[in-house]
Amino acid sequence: MAEKLKPAEKLKKNRVPMRTQKPAERVQNFLEVPLGYSLEEAIQEAQRCLQCNPPYCVAGCPADVRIPQFIEKLIAEDIKGAFLEIKQTNALPAVCGRVCPQEEQCEGACIMNKKGKPIAIGRLERYVADWAKQLDYSDAKKPSTKLNKKIAIVGSGPAGLACASDLAKLGYDVTMYEALHKAGGVLVYGIPEFRLPKAIVGYEVDQIKELGVEINLNYVIGLTKSVDELIQEYDAVFLANGAGAPSFLNIPGENLNGVYSASEFLTRSNLMKAYDYPNYATPIRVGQKAVVVGGGNVAMDAVRTAKRLGAKEAIIVYRRSRKEMPARAEEIEHAEEEGIKFELLTNPIKVLGDEYGNVVGIECVRMELGEPDESGRRRPQVVEGSNFV
């Protein structure tokens, strides 16, 4: 059992960094970039927790995870106990430990921000969840009492899976309908393998199926069966079909060959394994230079994927400055380490093509920041006469 530290000693400890693949190596593969904590590293980081009361971190967690309690058990090397604490309210700890925006939620609310860096709650959650997966430990048990109520859930993304888990534990008979050939929604079609391995998603989906949840794949509600029919057949219906429809810039040239929505690009690569062509018959054209428009997590996923798919030069074009980028700081840092170029305060106005309808360039303008808009970020304004290709 690890030594218990006094508050003054905890405040002196630095946040434990997580080991990663070296940038030069990882741009050549799709393996997970962060390598995870060892037990020793996890305990060292957990020891920094002040166990404050009230726990601001829990108030910042949408899943109400009992963060101080699981950290306390982790320090005591009761990893099973820590796992069970997390699973009381979170059906997807291995996923959340990797891709939740902790810096805006639990870690953003951590009181240690006042003295330095917050407790690495997401990394600790990942360690505990990975421990359970490695040992094939499961807390999934079908409820002893059934409620004789049938619930249909449309979509098997994170919202649908969390709903299914909670309802199944309460004794409801839950059936999920997924349009694609794999369960997981955006977790499998949207987030790249190097950030969220598909084996992790599959493991947590299997845990939910062990609760008695039935998942129907390749089943499109609206075509195979209507929502009205579901309402007639079930006691309740939960629509968790996601927001997968892309939004475009509405600029000339968007229909040229070689222009993709991020949704299509990532789905081809992640779910349909275009990165392993020709072993998988899903070609995807990247070219020598790839430009991705946007500054969020999806943009980071797309540009880092393009780099791995062979683009010699992969560029982010974003109309605001780095300070306003909505992507996670860690993802931006990883992209920079991997040689991604950033054209900030830049906005595209036209996609350029050749006589065959293939994209050959993109015309942009420089931007400057004005007053804050409704999002709280400073509004970008065009610098007149700043056009360039």
N, C-alpha and C positions, 0 to 999 in steps of 0.2 A: 504493500500500500504506500502511495506517495506521501511525502511529508506535507503537512498542512502549514501554509505560510501565513504570516501576519499581514494585515492590510498594507503596512508600509513596505514590506518585502515584495508584495504583489505589484505595487506601483513602480518598483524599480525594474521589473522584468520587461523585456522587449517582446513584442509579438513574434511568434515563431514562424519563420517563412516556410512556404511549401516548395518542395523540390519540383522541378519541371524538366521536360525534355529540353535539350539544347536547341535553340532556334534553327541552327543550320541543319540539324537532323530532322526536326519535326515537320519542316516544310516539305519534306520528301515522303511523308506518310500521313495517315489519318488516325494514328493512335492518340489516345488521350494525352493532352499536354500536361496538366498538373498530375503529379504522381501520387499525391496523398500523403498523409502523415504516417509515421511509424507510431507504435504505442507510446514510446518514450516522448516523441515530439507532441503527440496529442495530450499527454498528461502535463507536459511542461506548459503548453498553451492553456489548458484547462485550469491550471493552478493560478493563472492571472485573474480569474473571475473573483470579484469581490462579494458575490452572493448578496447583492444589495436588496433591500426591502423598502418599498415595493420594487419588483423586478421590471425596470423599464423595457428591457429586451422583449419580455413576453407581450407587453402592450404593443410592441412594434411588429409582432409576428402574426400574420393573418391566420395561421393555423393554431394559434394559442399553444404552441409547444411549451412544455414545462422545462424551460431552458436551464434555470439554476439546478433543478433536481437531476436532470440528465448529466450535467457537468459534474455535479457532486459525486454521482455514481461512477463517472469516468475516472475521476481522480482516485477513487477507491479501487479502481481496476475491476469494477463490477460492470463489465461491458454489456452483458445481457440485461442487467437492470437498467442501464442507460438506454438501451434499445427499446425496452418496453415502455419507458417514460415517454420517449419520442412518439412511439406508435399509438399512444393513447389518443392523439389528436391529428397525427400526420400519417397518411397512408403511403406517402412517397418520399421517405427520408433520403434515400440514395440519390434521387433526382433533385430534390430541393437543396441538398447539401452542395450540389454542383451548379445549379443554374438559377436559383432564387436570387433576386437582387438584395442580398443581405445588407449591403451598405445603405440601402434606403429603408430597410425594415428593422429587423432585430439588431443588427450591428450599428445601424444609424442611430438607434435609441440607446445604445450602451453608454453607461456613464463614464466608461474609460476613455471616451472620445475627448473628455475635458483634460485628460492628462497625457494623451498620446493617441495610440491606435486602439480600436475596440477589440474585444475578445473575438477570435476567429470562429464564430458560432457555426457558420456554414461548413467550415473545414472539419470541425469537431463532429458535427452531425454526419458528414460524409464518412468520417473514420468509423463511427459506430455502425452505420448502415452497411458499410463494406465488410466490417467484421462479421455481421450476421450473414451476408451473402457468401462470404468465403467459407463459413462453417455450415452453410445450408440450414441455418436456424430460421425457423418460422414461428410467428406468434398467431398465425391465421387459424382460427377455429370456427367451424360453423356454429351458429347460435343454437342453444339447446331448445329454445322456444321459438316457433315460427308464428308470424302474425296473420298468415293467410291473406296477405295483400300483395298484389303484383305491381311492380314499378318498371316502366320502360325508360331507358336512358339513350338518347340519340347522340352519338359521338363518344369516342373513347379516349379523348385527350385528358389533360390533367383535371379539368373540372368534372368531367364525366366519371373518371376513375375515383376521384375523391368522394363524389356523391355515392357511387356504387358501393364503395367500402363502408361508408358510414351507415347506409341503409341496410346493407347485408348484416352488419353487426347487430343492428336493432331487430333483425328477424324478418325483414321484408324479402320477398322473392324478386330478385333483380335480373333483368335481361337488358344487355347493351346491344346497340346496333351501330356498326362501324362501316363506313362506305369503302374504306381502303382495305388492302389485304393484310395489314398488320395493325394491332391495337397500339394506341399511344398518342395518336393525333400529332400535334406539333412536336411532341417529344421525339417522334421517329421521322417525320417528313421535314421538319423545319430546323432542328438543331443538329449540327454536324457531329460525327463520331468523335472528333478530337476534343469536343467539349462535353458531349454526353453519349457514352457508348451505348449502342442498342441493346447489348446484353444486360445493362443496368435497368433499362426500361422494361425489357422482357421479364426480368426477375421480379420486379415490383408488380407488373401486370399479373404474373403467375400467383403472387401472394394474394391478390384480390380475387382471382378465380378460385383459390382454395377456400374462400369464404362462401362459395356456392354461387358466385356471380357467373351468369352465362353471357358469353360475348359472341355475337354473330358478325362475321367479317364479310366483306364484299356485299354489303347490304345497304342500299341507298334508300333512305327514307325520303319519300317524295316521288320515287319511281317504283321500287319494289313494293312498297307499302306506304300509304299516306299517313300523315299525322292524325287525321280524323279517325282512321282505322285503329291506330294505336290507342287513341283515347277511348274507343269502344271496347278494346280488348283488355286494357290495363286500368288499375285503380288510379294511377297518376303517371304523368309523362314529364321527364326532365329533358329539355333541349340544351345540349352541350355541343352543338355542331361547330363551334369555333368561329374565328374570323379569318379564314384562309383566303378570301378573295383579295387579289392584289389591287393596289391603287397606283395609278400611273401619273406621270408629270404633265400629260396633255401638251406635249411639245412636238413639233414636226420631226418625223423620222422614227417615231417609236415602233413602227411596224416593220422596220428593216430586219433582214436576217442577221442574227447575232445579238439582238436586243431581247433580253429576258426580264420578266418580273422576278423578284427575289424568290417568290413562292415557287415558281416553276423551276428556277435554277437549283434551289436547295432540295426540292422534292426529287428532281432527277438524280441529283448526286446522293442524297441521304437514303431515301426509301427505295429508289430504283437502281442504286449502286452504279451510277455512271462513272464514278471514280475507278471502277474495276472493269471498264470496257477494254477488250471485247468479251471478257468472261461473262459480263452481263450486257444484254443487247439494248443498252440505253445510251446512245451517243450524246455528247454535249460539247458544243463548240466554245472554246475559251479564247483562242488566239494568243498572240505574243503580248498584247497589252489589254488588260481588262480594267474597266472603270465601273465602280459601284457608287451609286448616288444615295447619300443618306449618312446618318451618324449614329444610328441605334445599334442594338445587338444584332438585328437581322443583317444590317449592312456589314458589320464586322464578320459575321458568319459567312456571308457571301464572298467578301473580298479575300478572306483567309482560305476559303475553299478554292477560289479561282487560282490563288498562288499554288496550292497543292496540285491542282489539275494541270499545271504547266505554264501558266502565264509568267513571262519573264518580268513583267512589270504589272503590279496590281495597285490600283489607285482608288482612294476614297475621295469623292467630291462632296463637300458639305458646305451649306450656305452660311452657317454660323462659325464661331470660333470653337476651339477645343473645349473651352470652359462650358459651353452650352450643349456639348454632345451628350445625348441621353444614354449611350452605351455604357456598360459597366466599365469602371476604370481599369479593372484587370484585363478585360478583353481589348481595350485600346492599347494597353501596355504590351500585351502579347502580340498584337498586330504590328506595332512599331518594332518590336524585337525581330519579327519575321521579315522585315524589310518592306512592309506596306507603306506606300507613300500617301501623304495627306495633303490634298488641295483644299484648304480651309477658306472660308469667306469667298466661296466660289459656287456659282449656280449654273446648271446647263440650260441652254435655251433652244438647242437644235441638235439632233443626231444626224450626222453626215453619212451619205452612202455613195456607192459607185453605181455604174450603169447596170450592174447585175442585181442591185437591190441588197448588197451586203454592206454592213456598217464599216466605215473606215475612220471615223473620228467623231468628236463631239465638240460643239461650239459652246463656250461658257462666257460668263461675265463675272467680274469681281464684285464682291458685296462689302458693305460696311454696316455696322450695327447701330440702330437707332434706339428709340424708346422701347421698354418692355411691352410685349403683347399679352394676350389673355393667358398664355401659358406661364408668364413670369419671365420668359427669356427675352432678350433684346431682339427687336424686330430687324431682320436683314433688309437692307435697301441697296438697290443697284447703283454701282459706280458708273456713271455715264461714260461711254467711249472706251470701256475696259474690255471689250470683246477679244477673245483669243480662242485658238483651237488646241 
